[in-house]
Amino acid sequence: MEGTIGTVTQFGANWAPRTWSLCAGQLIAISSNTALFSIIGTIYGGDGRTTFALPDLRGRCALGTGAGPGLTPRAAGQHFGTETVTLTSLNLPAHNHAVITQNAGHVAVPVNTATGEADEPSPGAGVLANSGSDSYASGSTAEAMYSGSPLAVSGLQLETGLMGGSQPFNNMQPSLAISYIICTLGVFPSRS
C-alpha cells in the first residue's frame, strides 16, 4: 500500500501494513528513517538528535491544527482534553437554593385592650398575673396580651445540606476505536 510519507490515516485492522506504522507514540531512530524525520521532526516527541516519536493516537481523537472562528488554537502534537471531569462550584452558573419551611405564614394575635388589676394570681381579662405564676392566659376563650405591627424577624441563617459525591463523570463523545497508521516509506511530499 503505497502512500505519501507522513500521511496519517485510519486502518481497519489492529496492525499496520508494510511501509506504515501504528500511531502509538513509539520512538524511532533518526538514522533509520531520515525522510520521515525531515517531515515531522520532534512534533510528537523524541530528543531530535538520535530519536523522534510517531504520533500517539491510542485512545485519542485526531483534531485539525490551527483555530477555526471562535475556537481555541491547536498546535500539531499538542495533547489536551480529559476522559472524566469532576465538577466544582466554580464550574456551575451562579444560583441559589431556596429554603422553604413547613409552617411558613403570618400569625395574628389580637390583644384585649381592657384594663384590669395585676394582683390576680392567674392571668385573665387582658392582664398579666402576679410574679411566680404563668404570664399567659390559657383556655379556648383566652385573649392574647399583645397587638401591633407584624413582627419582622431577621438575621436567620439557614443552610442546605451538602449533596453530591465529588465523583468524576464520563466526558467522552460516542466513539469507535480504530487504528491510526502513518506512512513511513513511500512518496516524499513536495510543498505546494
Secondary structure, DSSP 8 states (H G I E B T S, - for coil): ---BTT-EEEESSSS--TTEEE-B--EEEGGG-HHHHHHHTTTT---SSSEEE--B-TT-----SB--TTS--B-TT-----SEE---GGGS-S-------TT-S-----B------S--SS-BTTB---TTS-SS--STT--BS---S-------------------EE--------EEEEE-SSB-----
